[in-house]
Amino acid sequence: MGFVKKALKGAVVAKGIQVLSREAAKPENQRKARELLAKATKRR
């Protein structure tokens, strides 16, 4: 049973990485990420 759980978790993580990489490639999300980073560095 442990093998099945590990395999399932691995598949979920792999799918999450796919979604993240697809979303990170979108220009509007890149702009939002840069703005967030600028805000975070500005506060320090």
C-alpha positions as CSV (number, residue, x, y, z in Angstrom):
1,M,0.0,0.0,0.0
2,G,2.9,2.4,0.7
3,F,4.1,2.0,-2.9
4,V,0.8,3.0,-4.2
5,K,0.7,6.1,-2.0
6,K,4.2,7.1,-3.0
7,A,3.4,6.7,-6.7
8,L,0.2,8.7,-6.4
9,K,2.0,11.5,-4.6
10,G,4.7,11.5,-7.2
11,A,2.1,11.8,-10.0
12,V,0.4,14.7,-8.2
13,V,3.7,16.5,-7.8
14,A,4.6,16.0,-11.4
15,K,1.3,17.3,-12.6
16,G,1.7,20.3,-10.3
17,I,5.1,21.1,-11.8
18,Q,3.6,20.9,-15.3
19,V,0.8,23.3,-14.4
20,L,3.3,25.7,-12.7
21,S,5.6,25.7,-15.6
22,R,2.7,26.3,-18.1
23,E,1.4,29.2,-16.0
24,A,4.9,30.7,-15.5
25,A,5.3,30.9,-19.3
26,K,2.3,33.2,-19.6
27,P,3.3,36.9,-19.9
28,E,0.7,38.2,-17.6
29,N,1.8,35.8,-14.8
30,Q,5.4,36.8,-15.4
31,R,4.4,40.5,-15.0
32,K,2.6,39.7,-11.7
33,A,5.6,37.7,-10.4
34,R,7.9,40.7,-11.2
35,E,5.6,43.1,-9.4
36,L,5.3,40.8,-6.4
37,L,9.1,40.5,-6.2
38,A,9.5,44.2,-6.5
39,K,7.1,44.8,-3.6
40,A,8.8,42.2,-1.5
41,T,12.3,43.7,-2.1
42,K,11.0,47.2,-1.6
43,R,9.7,46.5,1.9
44,R,13.0,45.3,3.2
